[in-house]
Amino acid sequence: MKITQQAMIKQTQAPLPFLIKSVGILQLNRVDLSHYISNYMSENPLMTFANDDALMFGSESGAEGINLDEINASTQTLFDFITEQVELFYRQTPLRDMTMWWIEQLDTNGYVTKTLEEAVQITGESDYMVLDGLTLLQQLDPPGIGARDLRENLMLQTERLDSAPNLAYIILEENFDRLVNRQWSDLATIYGTDLADIRAIFKFIQTLSPIPANLYQAPQTEMIYPELEVTVANQQLTISETRFQTPLLTFDQAYYDELAQIDKPSIQAYIKAKKQEFDQLQQALQKRKETILRVGTAILSHQKDYFLTEETSLQPLQINDLVKQLQLHESTISRAIRGTYVQTNRGVIELKSLLSKRSVVKDTSQDAVLTALSELIESEDKTHPLSDQQLADTLNQTKHIALSRRTIAKYRSQLGIPSTRERKIR
């Protein structure tokens, strides 16, 4: 029986191990990481923790997490998740506005519902601007987001994976119909390869998700555990890992050597595979540990004044700034800061919240502008509160923050501050 596109869509949702392979172990928060390693170890008797994982035994180990409610965390929707990436990755430009427009065209599965031609007609933008905006959206997480059809979704996921077979992307691009209809011989002839390679590519494609939105998992952890810690002494910051840092593993060499003495092909194949599993997981854990510390140190150092002086607001900082500084891919940084918490003198903070979105004011963070606006309204004469235009004029005169009346109204709404008439005390 031929497999159709509809049949491919009915593949089951990708389990947690698929997420490890597709977006890396860096994607997991600290609690999910412990669960994943625990499941992995239950199937591999040759690996143990180098040190006891503080999260593995709950309260018995003295691991005291922090309830998400205590830090006012809320469940993040897929739309929020994608929008946040745009705000952190890109500065305010017409191209970013175009990308935001495309986000509004996403359906619940993560596909865009408008064609390029329709986008040009609706927005009045050029062909190039419309296509560039969609391309930026398709570079975000989860992989496949913003695809226009199943084929493009699978191509977007494939190009993210180092483990993808060499011909997988090009076959999806050029001969998708032949692939889903299992025309193995035709494909083997076209690409000068054998049937086994084509079947391996088809098997790989079946591990991908036909619904990109399914690759997004909203944070479900009720307790969080800070992996980094900031201490302040003599006006200096010290950044270090906590006992909840990424756990590393130890290979049971003695047991491996014992099994290696058994002269049976099945045993030899088994221990070889388990040794390879250990090496791959240990390498991934080490990379996660180093990346989080490196990215966290860069962010916390940039926001040094925020922790040294209580009145100081966050400084402008976006992921692209970190990309240039650290020479890491933006998706790597994005995954390192999401779901990673740091213990500070201001409480427990998620790393991504320390990346302040730039406001419409050059070189001033949105956080600083909102703080200035809030303080101005708080100090106004409540019997004669300032209008939005008066607020704009005052900020420009006293803080050199030039904002339009419309922007003032937008920021005031974000702060939950009522209008001039509603603020007036009679």
C-alpha positions as CSV (number, residue, x, y, z in Angstrom):
1,M,0.0,0.0,0.0
2,K,1.4,3.4,-0.9
3,I,1.9,5.9,1.8
4,T,0.2,9.2,1.2
5,Q,0.7,12.7,2.7
6,Q,-2.4,12.2,4.8
7,A,-0.9,8.9,6.2
8,M,2.3,10.7,7.1
9,I,0.3,13.3,9.0
10,K,-1.1,10.6,11.2
11,Q,2.2,9.7,12.6
12,T,2.2,9.8,16.4
13,Q,3.5,12.8,18.2
14,A,7.3,12.9,18.8
15,P,8.3,11.6,22.3
16,L,10.8,13.2,24.5
17,P,13.8,11.3,23.0
18,F,13.0,12.8,19.6
19,L,13.3,16.3,21.1
20,I,16.7,15.4,22.4
21,K,17.8,14.4,18.9
22,S,16.1,17.3,17.1
23,V,16.8,20.4,19.2
24,G,19.4,19.1,21.6
25,I,19.6,18.3,25.3
26,L,20.0,22.1,25.9
27,Q,16.2,22.4,25.2
28,L,15.3,20.6,28.5
29,N,14.8,22.5,31.7
30,R,16.6,21.1,34.8
31,V,13.8,18.9,36.1
32,D,13.0,17.4,32.7
33,L,16.8,16.8,32.2
34,S,16.9,14.7,35.4
35,H,13.9,12.6,34.3
36,Y,15.4,12.0,30.9
37,I,18.8,10.9,32.3
38,S,17.0,8.6,34.8
39,N,15.1,6.9,32.0
40,Y,18.2,6.7,29.9
41,M,20.2,5.1,32.8
42,S,17.4,2.5,33.4
43,E,18.3,1.1,30.0
44,N,22.0,1.4,30.2
45,P,23.7,-0.5,33.2
46,L,27.1,1.0,32.2
47,M,26.4,4.6,33.3
48,T,25.9,6.2,36.7
49,F,26.0,9.8,38.0
50,A,29.4,11.1,38.6
51,N,27.9,12.7,41.7
52,D,24.4,12.3,43.2
53,D,21.9,14.3,41.2
54,A,20.3,16.6,43.7
55,L,17.0,16.4,41.9
56,M,16.7,12.6,41.7
57,F,15.4,11.9,45.1
58,G,13.1,14.9,45.8
59,S,12.8,16.0,49.4
60,E,14.9,13.0,50.6
61,S,18.0,14.6,49.0
62,G,17.2,18.0,50.5
63,A,16.5,19.5,47.0
64,E,14.3,22.4,47.7
65,G,12.9,23.9,44.6
66,I,10.9,27.1,44.2
67,N,7.3,27.1,43.3
68,L,6.7,28.9,40.0
69,D,3.8,30.9,41.6
70,E,6.3,32.5,43.9
71,I,8.0,34.2,40.9
72,N,4.8,35.1,39.1
73,A,5.5,32.7,36.3
74,S,2.6,32.0,33.9
75,T,2.0,29.4,31.2
76,Q,3.4,30.5,27.9
77,T,1.4,29.8,24.7
78,L,3.1,29.0,21.4
79,F,2.1,32.4,20.1
80,D,3.8,34.0,23.1
81,F,6.9,31.8,22.7
82,I,7.4,32.8,19.0
83,T,6.6,36.5,19.6
84,E,9.1,36.6,22.4
85,Q,11.8,35.2,20.1
86,V,11.2,37.9,17.6
87,E,11.4,40.6,20.2
88,L,14.6,39.2,21.7
89,F,16.3,38.4,18.3
90,Y,15.5,41.4,16.2
91,R,15.6,45.2,16.6
92,Q,12.5,47.3,15.7
93,T,12.6,47.4,11.9
94,P,10.0,47.1,9.1
95,L,11.3,43.6,8.5
96,R,10.6,42.7,12.1
97,D,7.1,44.1,11.7
98,M,6.7,41.9,8.6
99,T,7.7,38.8,10.7
100,M,5.2,39.7,13.4
101,W,2.5,39.9,10.7
102,W,3.4,36.4,9.6
103,I,3.1,35.2,13.2
104,E,-0.5,36.4,13.2
105,Q,-1.2,34.2,10.1
106,L,-0.2,31.0,11.9
107,D,-2.9,28.3,12.5
108,T,-3.0,26.0,15.5
109,N,-0.7,23.5,13.8
110,G,2.0,26.1,13.2
111,Y,1.5,26.5,9.4
112,V,1.0,29.9,7.8
113,T,-2.5,30.4,6.3
114,K,-1.6,33.0,3.6
115,T,0.4,32.7,0.4
116,L,3.2,35.1,-0.6
117,E,0.9,36.7,-3.1
118,E,-1.8,37.2,-0.6
119,A,0.7,38.7,1.9
120,V,1.9,41.2,-0.7
121,Q,-1.7,42.2,-1.5
122,I,-2.8,42.6,2.1
123,T,0.3,44.3,3.5
124,G,1.3,46.4,0.5
125,E,4.9,45.3,1.0
126,S,7.3,44.2,-1.7
127,D,7.8,40.5,-2.7
128,Y,11.3,40.6,-1.1
129,M,10.1,42.1,2.2
130,V,7.3,39.5,2.5
131,L,9.6,36.6,1.7
132,D,12.3,37.8,4.1
133,G,9.8,38.2,6.9
134,L,8.6,34.6,6.4
135,T,12.2,33.4,6.2
136,L,12.9,35.0,9.6
137,L,9.9,33.3,11.1
138,Q,11.0,29.9,9.8
139,Q,14.3,30.3,11.5
140,L,12.7,30.3,14.9
141,D,11.7,27.5,17.2
142,P,10.0,25.1,17.1
143,P,11.6,23.7,13.9
144,G,9.1,23.8,11.0
145,I,7.1,26.8,12.3
146,G,5.8,29.0,9.5
147,A,5.9,26.3,6.9
148,R,3.4,26.6,4.0
149,D,2.8,22.9,3.6
150,L,3.9,19.5,4.8
151,R,6.9,19.3,2.4
152,E,8.3,22.6,3.6
153,N,7.7,21.7,7.2
154,L,9.8,18.5,6.8
155,M,12.5,20.4,4.9
156,L,12.8,23.0,7.7
157,Q,13.1,20.3,10.4
158,T,15.6,18.3,8.3
159,E,18.0,21.3,7.8
160,R,18.2,21.7,11.6
161,L,19.4,18.1,12.2
162,D,23.0,17.2,11.9
163,S,21.9,13.5,11.9
164,A,19.8,13.9,8.8
165,P,20.9,11.6,5.9
166,N,22.8,13.5,3.2
167,L,20.2,13.3,0.5
168,A,17.1,13.8,2.7
169,Y,16.7,17.6,2.2
170,I,17.3,17.5,-1.6
171,I,14.9,14.6,-2.1
172,L,12.2,16.4,-0.1
173,E,12.8,19.5,-2.2
174,E,12.9,17.9,-5.6
175,N,11.0,14.6,-5.4
176,F,8.6,14.8,-2.4
177,D,5.8,12.9,-4.2
178,R,8.1,10.1,-5.3
179,L,9.3,9.7,-1.7
180,V,5.9,9.5,-0.1
181,N,4.7,7.1,-2.8
182,R,7.7,4.9,-2.1
183,Q,9.1,5.0,-5.6
184,W,12.4,3.7,-4.3
185,S,13.9,2.6,-7.6
186,D,13.2,5.8,-9.4
187,L,14.8,7.8,-6.5
188,A,17.9,5.5,-6.4
189,T,18.4,6.0,-10.1
190,I,17.9,9.8,-10.0
191,Y,20.4,10.3,-7.2
192,G,22.9,7.5,-8.0
193,T,22.5,5.6,-4.7
194,D,21.1,2.3,-3.6
195,L,17.6,1.3,-2.3
196,A,18.8,0.9,1.3
197,D,19.8,4.6,1.4
198,I,16.4,5.7,0.1
199,R,14.6,3.5,2.6
200,A,16.8,5.0,5.4
201,I,15.8,8.5,4.3
202,F,12.1,7.5,4.3
203,K,12.5,6.1,7.8
204,F,14.2,9.3,8.9
205,I,11.4,11.4,7.5
206,Q,8.8,9.4,9.5
207,T,10.5,10.5,12.8
208,L,9.8,14.1,12.0
209,S,6.6,15.8,13.2
210,P,4.0,16.6,10.5
211,I,2.6,19.3,12.9
212,P,5.4,21.8,13.9
213,A,3.3,23.2,16.8
214,N,3.5,19.8,18.5
215,L,7.3,20.3,18.9
216,Y,6.6,23.1,21.3
217,Q,6.0,22.1,24.9
218,A,4.8,24.7,27.3
219,P,6.6,24.7,30.6
220,Q,4.8,22.3,33.0
221,T,7.3,22.2,35.8
222,E,5.8,23.2,39.1
223,M,9.1,23.6,40.9
224,I,12.2,25.3,39.5
225,Y,15.8,24.8,40.5
226,P,18.4,27.6,39.8
227,E,21.5,26.3,38.0
228,L,23.5,29.5,38.4
229,E,24.0,31.9,41.3
230,V,25.1,35.5,41.6
231,T,26.7,36.9,44.7
232,V,27.6,40.5,45.3
233,A,30.6,41.5,47.4
234,N,32.6,44.8,47.3
235,Q,30.7,46.0,44.3
236,Q,31.7,42.9,42.3
237,L,29.7,40.0,40.9
238,T,30.7,36.4,41.3
239,I,28.9,34.0,39.0
240,S,29.0,30.3,39.8
241,E,27.0,27.1,39.3
242,T,24.8,25.8,42.1
243,R,24.4,22.2,43.2
244,F,21.6,22.0,40.6
245,Q,24.0,22.4,37.8
246,T,24.0,20.0,34.8
247,P,24.9,16.5,36.2
248,L,27.6,14.5,34.5
249,L,28.0,10.7,34.3
250,T,30.5,8.0,35.1
251,F,31.2,5.0,32.9
252,D,31.3,1.7,34.7
253,Q,34.6,0.5,33.1
254,A,34.9,-2.6,35.4
255,Y,31.5,-3.9,34.5
256,Y,32.3,-3.2,30.8
257,D,35.5,-5.2,31.0
258,E,33.7,-8.0,32.7
259,L,31.1,-8.3,29.9
260,A,33.9,-7.9,27.3
261,Q,35.3,-11.3,28.4
262,I,32.1,-13.1,27.3
263,D,32.7,-14.4,23.8
264,K,29.3,-13.9,22.3
265,P,28.6,-11.6,19.4
266,S,25.4,-10.3,20.9
267,I,27.1,-9.3,24.1
268,Q,29.9,-7.6,22.3
269,A,27.4,-5.7,20.1
270,Y,25.4,-4.7,23.2
271,I,28.3,-3.2,25.2
272,K,29.6,-1.4,22.2
273,A,26.2,0.2,21.6
274,K,25.9,1.1,25.3
275,K,29.4,2.6,25.4
276,Q,28.5,4.8,22.4
277,E,25.3,5.9,24.1
278,F,27.3,6.9,27.1
279,D,29.8,8.9,25.1
280,Q,27.1,10.8,23.2
281,L,25.1,11.6,26.3
282,Q,28.1,12.7,28.3
283,Q,29.2,14.9,25.5
284,A,25.8,16.5,25.3
285,L,25.7,17.1,29.0
286,Q,29.1,18.7,29.1
287,K,28.2,21.0,26.2
288,R,24.9,22.0,28.0
289,K,26.9,22.7,31.2
290,E,29.5,24.8,29.5
291,T,27.0,26.7,27.3
292,I,24.7,27.7,30.2
293,L,27.6,28.9,32.3
294,R,29.1,30.8,29.4
295,V,25.8,32.4,28.2
296,G,24.7,33.1,31.8
297,T,28.0,34.8,32.6
298,A,27.8,37.1,29.6
299,I,24.2,38.1,30.4
300,L,24.8,38.7,34.1
301,S,28.0,40.6,33.5
302,H,26.2,42.9,31.0
303,Q,23.5,43.6,33.6
304,K,26.0,44.1,36.4
305,D,24.6,47.5,37.5
306,Y,21.1,46.0,37.8
307,F,22.4,43.8,40.7
308,L,24.7,46.3,42.2
309,T,22.2,49.2,42.4
310,E,18.6,48.7,43.4
311,E,17.4,51.7,41.4
312,T,19.1,50.6,38.1
313,S,17.0,49.2,35.3
314,L,18.0,46.5,32.8
315,Q,20.3,47.6,30.0
316,P,19.4,47.0,26.4
317,L,20.5,43.4,25.5
318,Q,19.2,41.1,22.8
319,I,20.2,37.7,21.6
320,N,21.9,39.1,18.6
321,D,24.2,41.0,20.9
322,L,25.2,37.8,22.5
323,V,25.6,36.0,19.2
324,K,28.3,38.6,18.2
325,Q,30.0,38.4,21.6
326,L,30.0,34.7,22.1
327,Q,30.1,33.5,18.5
328,L,27.2,31.1,19.2
329,H,24.2,30.4,17.0
330,E,21.1,32.4,18.1
331,S,19.1,29.2,18.6
332,T,21.7,27.8,20.9
333,I,21.5,31.0,23.1
334,S,17.7,30.9,23.0
335,R,17.6,27.4,24.3
336,A,20.2,28.1,26.9
337,I,18.3,30.9,28.5
338,R,14.8,29.4,28.3
339,G,13.9,27.5,31.5
340,T,17.2,28.3,33.1
341,Y,17.1,30.2,36.4
342,V,19.7,32.1,38.4
343,Q,19.6,32.8,42.2
344,T,20.3,36.5,42.7
345,N,20.0,39.2,45.3
346,R,16.8,40.2,43.5
347,G,15.4,36.7,43.8
348,V,15.2,33.8,41.4
349,I,15.2,35.1,37.9
350,E,14.9,33.3,34.5
351,L,17.9,34.1,32.3
352,K,15.7,35.2,29.4
353,S,14.0,37.9,31.5
354,L,17.4,39.6,31.8
355,L,17.4,40.3,28.0
356,S,15.6,43.6,28.0
357,K,13.6,44.4,24.8
358,R,14.8,47.6,23.2
359,S,12.2,50.4,23.3
360,V,11.5,52.8,20.5
361,V,14.1,55.1,22.2
362,K,17.6,54.4,20.8
363,D,20.0,52.8,23.3
364,T,17.3,52.7,26.1
365,S,15.7,49.5,27.2
366,Q,12.0,49.1,27.3
367,D,12.4,48.2,31.0
368,A,14.0,51.6,31.7
369,V,11.3,53.5,29.8
370,L,8.5,51.7,31.6
371,T,10.2,52.4,35.0
372,A,10.5,56.1,34.2
373,L,6.9,56.3,33.0
374,S,5.7,54.5,36.1
375,E,7.6,56.7,38.5
376,L,6.4,59.9,36.7
377,I,2.8,58.8,37.0
378,E,3.3,57.8,40.6
379,S,4.6,61.2,41.5
380,E,2.0,63.3,39.7
381,D,-0.7,65.4,41.3
382,K,-3.6,63.0,41.7
383,T,-6.1,65.8,41.6
384,H,-4.6,67.0,38.2
385,P,-3.1,63.9,36.6
386,L,-1.1,64.3,33.5
387,S,-2.5,63.5,30.0
388,D,-0.6,61.1,27.7
389,Q,0.7,64.1,25.8
390,Q,1.9,65.8,29.0
391,L,3.6,62.6,30.1
392,A,5.4,62.4,26.8
393,D,6.5,66.1,27.0
394,T,7.7,65.7,30.6
395,L,9.7,62.5,29.9
396,N,11.3,64.3,27.0
397,Q,12.2,67.3,29.1
398,T,13.4,65.5,32.2
399,K,14.7,62.2,31.0
400,H,15.5,63.0,27.3
401,I,13.1,60.1,26.4
402,A,11.3,61.1,23.3
403,L,8.0,59.2,22.9
404,S,4.8,59.8,21.0
405,R,1.5,60.2,22.8
406,R,0.4,56.9,21.2
407,T,3.5,55.1,22.5
408,I,2.8,56.5,26.0
409,A,-0.7,55.1,25.9
410,K,0.6,51.7,24.8
411,Y,3.2,51.6,27.6
412,R,0.7,52.8,30.1
413,S,-1.6,50.0,29.1
414,Q,1.3,47.5,29.5
415,L,1.8,48.8,33.1
416,G,-1.9,48.4,33.9
417,I,-2.2,52.1,34.6
418,P,-5.6,53.7,33.9
419,S,-6.3,56.7,31.7
420,T,-6.0,60.4,33.0
421,R,-9.7,60.6,33.7
422,E,-9.7,57.3,35.7
423,R,-6.6,58.3,37.7
424,K,-8.1,61.6,38.8
425,I,-9.1,61.9,42.5
426,R,-12.0,64.2,43.1
